[in-house]
């Protein structure tokens, strides 16, 4: 099962990590809010898996880049 930045279920439920944009987190809305307070820092994407993360990270970075165009 993919493991990444998103969370599949709400707090209190069994937490299952999923790829960025596939879970319940409202990532597009979060990224749209960053310019409002003049955020100028870095945004990090992490993966909870220890091995074989290349494909997952590539998908997550592509998802995030599409949101910033």
Buried (B, 14 or more C-beta within 10 A) or exposed (E): EBBBBBBBEEEEEEEEBBBBBBBEBEBEEEBEEEEEEEEEEEEEEEBEEEEEBEEBBEBBEEBBEEBEE
